[in-house]
């Protein structure tokens, strides 16, 4: 039995709730694609699978279950791959691949990555159901802000067409949500990478805009300073533990992701501690250029140094209250050991504290970076034993999330009831 707020209602009923906008994490919403005549598949099999798409040509790119079929893994990877164009100083899709994000403004694209495979692709369905029990209604005071999570943002002075457009769309959604709910400022609820986008939106906005439109930022499992797991992804490829997928077939695609560069460990937070060891060499977060060169990803060095690193060397105050809900006490990759076979094999892993994906030092980065800020309101809630994704459905985590949302909405004590 858990003591949970069953509703977060003021005298005005559900209209008393502050509108809430959800920003998902990396891989946390559906993506669709359409292939044009400029698409040049690497094999006949990829060409055949491309010709079998629907009448209008649009199909689900993520999550695409064909990634689990070894013969089609490479087809999936080539359609997901981004390319950095030095002349543009920006990222673009692979030639002949058009993409779009369905259901912007709604939570429908966040519930399941594939609605036909609900059991294995649930993402935010349980969390959204909990919000609906509080009185939130999709499209009225509850909104989703999905995005093309392959793309990231760039430091000042560098273009980031897709990521910047997303921030503009997100800003308009927040304003619209506030206006349609009587001018109440919005609660931003993010998961994982979504927290980084939310923070960048806030620090890039004026204080008057933040004061008018944003009530609170509530983040779940935010990787503020990146993860050691991401170094494994870049070095050897990562398949989420699915044994039938060859990590080397998806490694190049994962390296191409602009947002993955953003998630590499921050030197400011991780310091000079060895994170990867290969033979007699070790690499800390300060050695990222050498690490990329040694794993054979020289093309990632320039965009990392110019576009990403300036965004991760400091954490600016966003000017609104922030609550971080994080898991802890789950074994999380802390040091990766490679042998004489190089980086084309999976490493031996030494584990430390975190949520299974994000290291604790990264989850708590704001706590360590903002200790002397008199103007910044920060609260950190730890939920022991809860992993990076289970935070979205674990009962103890949902208890904390729901209670915090109700607190932000200034719920009264007599709205507490028992619920199993």
Protein Blocks (a to p, Z undefined) as FASTA:
>chain_A
ZZddfbdcdfkljmlpccddddddehiaccdddddfklccfbfklmmmmmmmcfkopacf
bdcfklmpmklmmmmmmmmpccddfklopacddehiacddehihiaklmmpmblklmmlm
ccklmmmmmmmmnopaehilgccddddfkbccddehiacfklmmmmmmmmmmmmmmmmmn
oopacddddehjlmmmmmmmmmmpcfklmmmmmmbdcdehiafkopfklmmmmmnopaeh
pakbcfklmmmmmmmpmklmmmpccfklnmmadfbdghjbccdfklmmmmmmmnopaklm
mmmmmmmmmmmmpccdehiacdddddehiacdfbdcddfkojmbccdddddedehlacfk
lmmmmmmmmmmpmkbccdddddehiafklmmmpmklmmmmmmmmmmmnopafklpccdZZ
